[in-house]
Amino acid sequence: MIFYFRFFLICLAFCLFSGLRSLAEKPKKVTSASALDARILRYIKNRDFPGAVLYVRKGNKNFIYKSWGETYYGSKKRPDINKSMYDLASVTKAIAVSTTIMHLAETGKVNIYDTLGKYVKATRGFPLGKLPIERLLSHKTGLPPYYFSNYWLICTNLWNEKTFSPIATPAFPDPYRGKFLPKGYRQIMLNDLCQLPFTGRPKTIYSDLNYILLGCLIEEVTKKRLDVYLKNWLLDPMNLKSTSFNPLVNGFSMDRIVPTKENPIYHGWVNDDEAAKLAGICGASGLFSTASDLSNIGEMLSDGGIYKGQRFLKLATIKKFAWFVEPGHVRALGWQKPASSKRIKTIAPPKASITSFGHTGYTGTLFWVDPKKDLVIIFLTNVTYPKDKGSTFKRKAGYKTILRLVYDLI
């Protein structure tokens, strides 16, 4: 009997000790890496987008280098960080226009405190010509957020696709989704746009019009089309071989380009309808690129304007345009920023430094740089595929969620 009693006490003590030990042991936490993975997979499962690539560079090392899903539903082809070209949508504003204006400003060709009319002849004598360049860059013109082709009705050259050529010829040189526009037609449309009777007010409204006008400025000052000048001063010197407007016209194969619409007629062409009508070369949208090319641009901006020993921008220029934001605002001169007040919405998570900046694109693209943390974040998807409709990613701050989960890993 005594033996059984002792055995019972020993068993009871062992159970109590095991229970206390299990209580003392902390449960295993879900890592940020797995949380990031799970969130992106959840977006794919919810059909917010078919696939995505994420390229994060910390210092000179690849911190996250990963892709998920497929380029489009049924393709069974995983997106590639180095090869898959995405329609950047409004990230075009930052890469093609803001960065180029920074370059032109520091070389003395543009003064951002001048009015648009000083540089763009077509705006002279019209309300848009009185707008300061600085306000165009920061979306403080009060111009309407969207624009439509109806503005072309003020000229005699109405939009008529039936008159366009199915092949490129000297008389029809500019592309429009597999067709070609008459020579000079793009410039006529831009001139008409510059003469719209909009009276700008110093109010912050995000507007494509601001950047189409800035694209006109670049072309007027440099005497070269936007795509040509960007290629000459930035893309070729940085050896960025997978960044281009109108990729199908410039030698890139269809299978490299991630579609943004289900209809195959749009595959390889800019998603934005109005940018398409401007021959796919527009200050607001139209640039295509890969995650790896964009990360190199991000590295240059994070490293004070230097890339592989060559200087492209001065650190002082980057600070002036991208580091600082006025109180009560969330945009610098061409860049999205952490908010200057807790009452203002921003895509930047709390851990982002005040020096961080970037831009998002309607098609599901994100470009983000944090110089203080020596961080570059590129996230590319095709959230508008197969049909452009409301998605969980867009409705519930998808860009901010991705940024927050990445910062949690740093």
N, C-alpha and C positions, 0 to 999 in steps of 0.2 A: 504493500500500500504506500509506504514511504517512498519507494522507488518511483511509483506512478505520479505521486504528488510532486516530487522533484522534477520529473520529466515535464509535467504540465507547466511548472514555473519557468523552466528553461525555454520551453516553446513560447510561452507568453512574453517573456523578456525579449526573445528573438523577434517576435512579431512587432512588439512595441518599438524596438530599436530600428527595425526595417522601415516602419511607418514614419518614425521621426526623421530618419535619413532621407526618405523620399520627399518629405515635406521640406527639408532643408535644401534639397537640390533644386536649383532654379530650372524652370522649364526652358527648353531650347527655343530661342527666338528665331523668327523668320528673318533671314538676312535681307538687306536692302537689294542685293543682287537678285535674289529670287523674287522679291516683291516687284522689281522692275520687269523681270521676265514674265511674271504672272500677269502684270497689268497689260503689257503689250499683247500677250496671247489672248487675254480677255477681249481686247479691242478687236482682234482678228476673229475670234469666235463670235462676237456680236456683229460681225461683218461691217465694222466701221471702216476698215480698209483690208485689202487682201494680204498685204505684207508691209514690211518696213525695214529700214537700215538705221543703225545707230553707231556713230563713230565719235568717240570721246578721246581727246588727247590731253594728257596732263604732262606739262613740260614738253619734253621731246619724245615721250613714250606713248604708245597706244594703250589707253586705259580700258576702253570698251571698244570692241571691234566685232560687231555682230549683226546678223540679219535674221528675219523671221518671215514665215508665210511664203507667199508666191507673188510674182509681179502682177498677175491678174488672176481672177478665179478660173481655175481649170488649166492654167499654164504649166503647173507643176515645175515651175522654174523659180528657184530662190533668188531674191534680189541680191545684187552684188555691189559691195561698197565701192569697188574700183571701176565697174563697168556699167552698172544700171544708171541711166540718165533720167532724172526726174524734172518735170515741169516745176520750176521754182515759184511760179506765180509772183506774189509781192516781195519775195526775197530778192527779186530782180531790182526793186527800188534801192535796196541797200548795196548790193554787189555792183550793179551796173551804173547806177546814178549817184548815190550818196558818196561812194568811194571815189568816183570820177570827179565829182564836184570838189571833194577834198583835195584831190591832185591838182585840179585847175586853180583852186584858191591859193594853194601854197606856191604855185609857180607864177602867181601874179596875173593870171589870165581872167580871173573872175573875182569880184568883190561881193561877198554874200550880203552886204548891207546896201548894195545897189538894187534898183528895181529891175524887173524882168525886161522892161522895155529898152533898157540900155543895151542889151545884148540880142534880143529877139526882135527883128524889124517888124515882123507881122503883128506884134502886139502893140506897136506904137500908135497912140491915138485911141486905143481901146482900153476898157477897164482893167483887163488882165495885165496890161503892160505896167500898171502902177504898183503891182504887188512886189514887195521886197523878196529877194531870193531866200533870205533867212526864214521868212514865214512859210514859203513853199516847202522848204526842207523839213520843217517841224510841224507841218499840217495846221498852221495857225492862220490860214487865209479865209476860213469860213466858206470855202467853195463846197458845192454839194458833193456828197460821198461817191456818187456814181454818175456816169455819163452814158448817153445812148446815141445811137447813130443818127437820131433825128437832127443833130446839129449840122449834118451834111446837107440837109434840105435848104440851108441858106445859100448854097452855091448852085451852080448850074450842072455840076457833075454828080448826079444822083447815083447811089449805089445800085449797080445792076450786074449781078453775077453772070447773066447770060452773055454779057459782052466781054468777059474775061477769056483768056487763052488757056487751052488745056496743056500747053507746053511753053517753056520759057523761050522768049525771043527778044531781040533788042527792043522791040516795041512793047513787049510785055515782060519786064524783068523781075518784078517783085512777087513773091509767093503769097498765096492765100489758100491754105488747105487743099493742095493739089492742083489749084488753078493759079493763074498769074495775072497780076494787075497791070493796067496800062502804065507806061513810063510816065513818071511825074505825078501819078495819082495820089500816092502816099503824101507827098509834099503839099498838094492841094488840100487834102483833108486836114493836115496839121495846121496849115495856114488858116483854114476856116475855124478850127478849134481855138486858135490864138485870138480870134476876133469875136468870140462869144460875148454877149453882153452881161457877163456875171460881174457884179461888184463885190469884191472880197471885203470881208470884215475880220478884225483880229480875234477870231474865235476858233478854237481847236475842233476841227472835224476831219476825220481821216478821209482823204479823197484821192482817188486815182488821178484826177485832173492835175493836182500839184506836180506829180512826177512825170506826167506826159509833157507838161510845160517845161520841166527841168530837162527832160530829154531833148526838147527843141533847143534849149539853151546850149547844151553840150554840142549839138550838131552845128549850131550857128557859130559858136566860138571856135571850134576846131576845124570847121569846114569839112567834116567827115561824118558819115552816118554813125549812129550810136554803136552799132555792133562792130564796125571797123575800128573806131577809136578805142573801144574797150579792149579789143584784141591786140591792138598795137602797143598800148601803154601798160597793160596789166597781164592779159592772158598768155600771150606769147613769151614775154620776158620771164614769167613765172613757170613757163612750160606746162600750162594747164591745158592739156589736149582734149579734155572731155567736157568743156564748158562752151556753150554756143547758143546763139539765137538760131532758129530754124535748122535744127540738126539734120533733118532729112535732106535739105538743100546743100548742107556743108559736109557731106560724106559719111554721116553716121547711119548705121543700118537700123532698120525698124526694130529688130529684136533687142537692141540695147535700150530702147526708149520705153519707159514704163507708162502705160496708157492712163489717161485721166477720165476718159469717157468710154462707154460701152460700144457706141457706134464706131466701127473701124475707120470711117472716113476722117475721124479726128485724131487717130493714132499718129503720134509723131509731130502734131501741130499744137500750138499753144492753146490751152484750155479757154482762156479769156476771149470772148467773142470780139470785143472792141480792139484788143491788142492784135488779134488775127487780121482785122480789117486794116490795121496799120502795117501790113506785110509781116506781122510777127515780130517786129522790131519796135519796141515801145518802152518808154521809161517806167511804166507801171508794172509790166509783166512781159514774159516772153523768153526769159533766159532758161536754159536747161543745163543741168550739171550733175556730177556725181558727188557722193559724200566725201571721197578722198580729195577731189579738187577743192571743194568748199573748205575742207579742213586746212588745206594749205593757205587759203586766203585768211582763214581765221588765225592761223599761226602767225602770219605776217602782221595782222592787226594787233594780236596779243603781244608780239615781240617788238612793239614800237615802230612798226613800219618796215622792218628788215626781214628778208627771207633769203636764206642760203647766202648770206653775206652781201646781198644787194639791197639797197634802200629804195623803197617804193613810196613811202610817206614819212613825214617827220613825226616824231612822238608828240610834239606840241600841237600838230594838226589833228592827230587822233584824239588827244585830250579835249581840244576845243570842240570838236564835232560830236564825239561819242561818250566822253566820260561824264560830262556835267549836264544837269537838267535843272531848269528853273523851278523854284518852289511852286507847288500846285500842278505840276505837269508830270507826264510819264514818257515824254519823247524828247530826245536830244535833237541835234541837227541831222536828221535822217535815220535815227536809230530808236528802237524801243529800249526802255530802261527800267530798272527798279523804280518804284514810285517814290516821289519826294514826300508823300504823305500817306499815312495808313488808310485814309479815306478813299484813295485812288486805286482802281484796279490795275493790276499789272501781271504779266506772265512770269515775272521773276520771283523765285521762291525766296523765303526769308534768309537763306544762307548765301545768296548771291551777293557779291561785293558791290559797292556803289560804283565801281569802275566798269561793271559788266554792261554789255549792250548786245543787241542783235535784232533779228526781224523774223516774222512768221509769214507764211504764204497760204493763200486760200486753198490750195490743192493738198495741203497737209505737210508743209515743209517748215523746218526750223533751223536757224543759224544763230549761234550764241557764242559770245567770247567773254571771258572774265580775266582781264590782264592781271589783276591782283592775285588771283589764284592760279594763274598760268594754265588756264583751262579753255578748251574749245569743244563745243558740243554741236554735232550735226545730226538731226533726226529727219528722215525723209520717208514720206508715205504718199499714197495716191487716194486720199480720203474721198475724193469726188467720184471715184469709180465704184460701181458701174454707172450709178446715177447720182447726180448731185442732190442729196437730200440731207435732212437733219441727222446728225449722228451723235452718239454718246461722247465721242472724242471732242467734237466741237461744242456741244451743249455744256459739257462739264469740265471745261478748262483743261483739255488734253495736253496742250503745250506746257502749261504750268506743272501739270502732274509729272510729265516726263522729266522736266528740269529738276523738280524737287527730288525725285527718286535718284537722279544722277548725282545731285549735290550730296544726298545722304551717303553716297558711297565714297565721297572724297575725304 
